[in-house]
Amino acid sequence: MSTIAVTKSIRLSPDESKELAKLSQRTAVTEAGLMKQWIREGMLAKKIELSIQSYMERKTDLRGAASMAGVSYNRFLREVQSRNIVILEEENFLERMVFLADTFEDQALQEAINKTFTDSLPGT
């Protein structure tokens, strides 16, 4: 990482500036320190979000997505689990579900399977 600092600036409304000053006082952290902390947290959250999206689209596996996010495998796995995201590894899972839906004449399951097939098509 470079040791040369780069200055970035933003414009705040008067109300936002007052709120920042209050938070700075309450936390005993400088306004610049708070903003830097929030930027770091926001960048990490965005990287995790984009990595989860890539994982869900099967563009990468869990380890690759964790690496993209810049977090450990375990941390990324916890993020995925906390969002109740499941990627099935079994290739013929949906075909087996179709069989069960037909066998039990379960209309709701058939509709869910059809939606899953439709949503997984490119461009949908």
C-alpha positions in Angstrom: 0.0 0.0 0.0 1.2 3.4 -0.9 2.3 5.7 2.0 1.4 8.9 0.1 -1.9 10.2 1.2 -4.4 11.4 -1.4 -7.0 14.0 -0.5 -10.6 13.5 -1.6 -13.3 16.0 -0.8 -17.1 16.0 -0.5 -19.7 18.6 0.0 -22.1 18.3 3.0 -25.3 20.2 3.6 -25.3 22.4 6.7 -27.4 19.8 8.5 -25.1 17.0 7.5 -22.1 19.0 8.7 -23.8 19.7 12.1 -24.6 16.0 12.5 -21.1 15.0 11.7 -19.8 17.5 14.3 -22.2 16.1 16.9 -21.1 12.5 16.2 -17.5 13.5 16.3 -18.0 15.1 19.7 -19.9 12.1 21.0 -17.4 9.6 19.8 -14.2 11.6 20.6 -13.1 10.9 17.0 -12.2 13.7 14.6 -14.6 14.4 11.8 -12.0 13.3 9.3 -11.4 10.1 11.3 -15.1 9.3 11.2 -15.5 9.9 7.5 -12.4 7.8 6.8 -13.9 5.0 8.9 -17.2 5.2 7.1 -15.5 5.2 3.7 -13.6 2.0 4.6 -16.7 0.3 6.0 -18.7 1.3 2.9 -16.0 0.1 0.5 -15.8 -3.2 2.3 -19.6 -3.6 2.3 -19.7 -2.8 -1.5 -16.9 -5.3 -2.2 -18.7 -8.0 -0.2 -22.0 -7.2 -2.0 -20.4 -7.4 -5.4 -18.6 -10.6 -4.5 -21.8 -12.2 -3.3 -23.4 -11.2 -6.5 -20.6 -12.9 -8.5 -20.9 -16.0 -6.3 -24.7 -16.1 -6.8 -24.3 -15.8 -10.6 -21.8 -18.7 -10.4 -19.0 -16.5 -11.8 -16.8 -17.6 -8.9 -16.7 -20.0 -6.0 -16.7 -19.2 -2.3 -13.0 -18.9 -2.1 -12.7 -16.7 -5.2 -15.5 -14.5 -4.0 -13.9 -14.1 -0.5 -10.6 -13.1 -2.2 -12.5 -10.6 -4.4 -14.0 -9.1 -1.3 -10.7 -9.0 0.5 -12.0 -11.1 3.5 -11.3 -14.5 4.8 -13.2 -17.6 3.5 -14.9 -18.0 6.9 -15.9 -14.3 7.0 -17.4 -14.5 3.5 -19.1 -17.8 4.3 -20.8 -16.1 7.3 -21.9 -13.2 5.1 -23.5 -15.6 2.6 -25.2 -17.6 5.3 -26.4 -14.5 7.1 -28.2 -13.5 3.9 -29.7 -17.0 3.6 -28.1 -17.6 0.2 -27.8 -21.1 -1.0 -26.2 -22.3 -4.1 -26.9 -25.9 -4.9 -23.9 -27.8 -6.1 -25.9 -30.8 -7.3 -26.3 -30.4 -11.1 -29.6 -32.3 -11.5 -31.4 -30.9 -8.4 -34.0 -29.0 -10.3 -34.8 -32.0 -12.5 -35.4 -34.1 -9.4 -37.6 -31.3 -8.0 -39.6 -31.4 -11.3 -40.1 -35.2 -10.8 -41.3 -34.6 -7.2 -43.6 -31.8 -8.2 -45.2 -33.9 -10.9 -45.4 -37.0 -8.7 -47.2 -35.2 -5.9 -49.0 -32.9 -8.3 -47.8 -29.9 -6.3 -48.8 -26.8 -8.3 -46.9 -24.3 -6.0 -43.7 -26.3 -6.3 -44.2 -26.5 -10.1 -44.6 -22.8 -10.3 -41.5 -22.2 -8.2 -39.5 -24.5 -10.4 -40.7 -22.8 -13.5 -39.8 -19.4 -12.0 -36.3 -20.7 -11.1 -35.8 -22.0 -14.7 -37.0 -18.7 -16.2 -34.9 -16.6 -13.8 -31.8 -18.6 -14.6 -32.0 -18.0 -18.4 -29.5 -15.5 -19.8 -31.0 -12.0 -20.2 -33.9 -12.5 -17.7 
